[in-house]
């Protein structure tokens, strides 16, 4: 297998695995604590409306619906997870993936919270770092926890991949 192929295989494996951990964490929070997670159809609505030239909304929930927005949103969620894993692999190196350690993965997972804080939440009409939501600190904490679970997932998926691959 070429170095490029190994990189892609590990990025996909680690990214999908980490995103699954994040989703299972969100499912557990919803099931046990009634904490809602992000509605990924709204991500699809946001992305779908970009094709119409609308990049930011006063309220994404009131924005024009897009056909297949749930599929678009969930697909984007997993693609973003793979892209983030690829960035981690570029930063930490393929050697990290062969013998993964927790701190780079968890730290990188926490750093990825900049995307919802400074891109998605403002574009959804929620303000920078959820500043326009009814409980901004709660929203911020939930985002940090979600991305922390993604970081944990990066580590666990890399660990599993290091054994299987």
C-alpha positions as CSV (number, residue, x, y, z in Angstrom):
1,X,0.0,0.0,0.0
2,X,1.3,3.5,-0.9
3,X,1.9,6.1,1.8
4,X,-0.9,8.2,0.3
5,X,-3.4,5.3,0.3
6,X,-2.5,4.5,3.9
7,X,-3.0,8.1,4.8
8,X,-6.5,8.2,3.2
9,X,-7.5,4.8,4.7
10,X,-6.5,6.0,8.2
11,X,-8.1,9.4,7.8
12,X,-11.4,7.8,6.8
13,X,-11.2,5.1,9.4
14,X,-10.3,7.5,12.2
15,X,-12.6,10.3,11.1
16,X,-15.7,8.0,10.8
17,X,-14.9,6.3,14.0
18,X,-14.4,9.5,15.9
19,X,-17.7,10.9,14.5
20,X,-19.5,7.7,15.6
21,X,-18.2,8.2,19.1
22,X,-19.4,11.8,19.1
23,X,-22.8,10.6,17.9
24,X,-23.1,7.9,20.4
25,X,-22.1,10.4,23.1
26,X,-24.9,12.7,21.9
27,X,-27.3,9.8,21.8
28,X,-26.4,8.9,25.4
29,X,-26.9,12.6,26.5
30,X,-30.3,12.6,24.9
31,X,-31.4,9.3,26.3
32,X,-30.1,9.7,29.9
33,X,-30.3,13.5,30.4
34,X,-32.7,14.7,27.8
35,X,-30.0,17.0,26.3
36,X,-30.8,17.7,22.7
37,X,-28.0,17.4,20.1
38,X,-27.5,19.4,16.9
39,X,-30.2,18.8,14.3
40,X,-28.0,17.9,11.3
41,X,-30.9,18.7,8.9
42,X,-30.1,22.3,9.8
43,X,-26.5,21.8,8.6
44,X,-27.9,20.4,5.4
45,X,-30.3,23.4,5.1
46,X,-27.4,25.8,5.6
47,X,-25.2,24.0,3.0
48,X,-28.1,23.7,0.6
49,X,-28.9,27.4,0.9
50,X,-25.3,28.2,0.1
51,X,-26.0,27.1,-3.5
52,X,-28.7,29.8,-3.5
53,X,-26.2,32.4,-2.4
54,X,-27.3,32.5,1.3
55,X,-24.4,31.9,3.6
56,X,-25.7,33.3,6.8
57,X,-29.2,33.4,8.3
58,X,-31.0,35.3,11.0
59,X,-32.5,32.0,12.1
60,X,-31.6,28.8,10.3
61,X,-34.8,27.1,11.5
62,X,-36.8,29.7,9.6
63,X,-34.6,29.5,6.5
64,X,-36.0,28.0,3.3
65,X,-35.9,24.2,3.5
66,X,-33.8,22.2,1.1
67,X,-34.7,18.9,-0.4
68,X,-32.7,16.1,1.3
69,X,-31.4,18.5,4.0
70,X,-31.1,15.7,6.6
71,X,-29.0,13.5,4.3
72,X,-26.9,16.4,3.2
73,X,-26.4,17.4,6.9
74,X,-25.5,14.0,8.1
75,X,-23.2,13.3,5.2
76,X,-21.4,16.7,5.8
77,X,-21.1,15.8,9.5
78,X,-19.1,12.6,8.6
79,X,-17.1,14.2,5.8
80,X,-16.1,17.0,8.2
81,X,-15.0,14.3,10.7
82,X,-12.8,12.7,8.1
83,X,-11.3,16.0,7.1
84,X,-10.6,16.8,10.7
85,X,-8.9,13.4,11.1
86,X,-6.8,14.1,8.0
87,X,-5.7,17.4,9.5
88,X,-4.8,15.7,12.8
89,X,-2.8,13.1,10.8
90,X,-1.0,15.9,8.9
91,X,-0.1,17.7,12.1
92,X,0.8,14.7,14.3
93,X,2.2,12.6,11.5
94,X,1.4,9.1,10.4
95,X,3.6,7.7,13.1
96,X,1.1,9.0,15.7
97,X,-1.6,6.9,14.0
98,X,0.7,3.8,14.3
99,X,1.1,4.4,18.0
100,X,-1.7,6.8,19.0
101,X,-1.5,8.8,22.2
102,X,-4.5,10.5,23.9
103,X,-3.4,14.1,24.3
104,X,-2.9,15.1,20.7
105,X,-6.2,13.6,19.7
106,X,-8.2,15.0,22.6
107,X,-6.5,18.4,22.3
108,X,-7.2,18.5,18.6
109,X,-10.8,17.5,19.2
110,X,-11.2,20.5,21.6
111,X,-9.6,22.8,19.1
112,X,-12.2,21.8,16.4
113,X,-14.8,23.7,18.5
114,X,-13.6,26.9,16.7
115,X,-15.7,25.8,13.7
116,X,-19.1,25.8,15.4
117,X,-18.2,28.9,17.6
118,X,-16.9,31.1,14.7
119,X,-18.5,29.7,11.6
120,X,-21.6,27.6,12.0
121,X,-23.3,29.3,15.0
122,X,-22.9,32.8,13.6
123,X,-24.1,31.5,10.2
124,X,-27.1,29.9,11.8
125,X,-28.1,33.1,13.5
126,X,-26.9,32.0,16.9
127,X,-24.1,34.6,17.2
128,X,-20.4,34.0,17.8
129,X,-20.0,31.2,20.3
130,X,-23.8,31.0,20.7
131,X,-23.9,34.5,22.1
132,X,-27.5,35.1,20.8
133,X,-28.9,31.9,22.2
134,X,-31.1,31.9,25.4
135,X,-28.3,30.2,27.4
136,X,-25.0,30.9,25.7
137,X,-22.8,29.3,28.4
138,X,-24.8,26.1,28.3
139,X,-24.5,26.0,24.5
140,X,-20.8,26.6,24.7
141,X,-20.3,23.9,27.3
142,X,-22.3,21.5,25.2
143,X,-20.2,22.3,22.2
144,X,-17.0,21.8,24.1
145,X,-18.2,18.5,25.5
146,X,-19.3,17.3,22.0
147,X,-15.9,18.2,20.5
148,X,-14.2,16.6,23.5
149,X,-16.0,13.4,22.8
150,X,-14.9,13.8,19.1
151,X,-11.3,14.1,20.4
152,X,-11.8,10.9,22.6
153,X,-13.1,9.3,19.4
154,X,-10.1,10.3,17.4
155,X,-7.9,8.5,20.0
156,X,-10.1,5.4,20.2
157,X,-10.5,5.1,16.5
158,X,-6.8,5.6,15.9
159,X,-6.0,3.0,18.6
160,X,-8.4,0.5,17.0
161,X,-7.0,1.2,13.5
162,X,-3.5,0.7,14.8
163,X,-4.5,-2.8,15.8
164,X,-6.6,-3.7,12.8
165,X,-4.7,-2.0,10.0
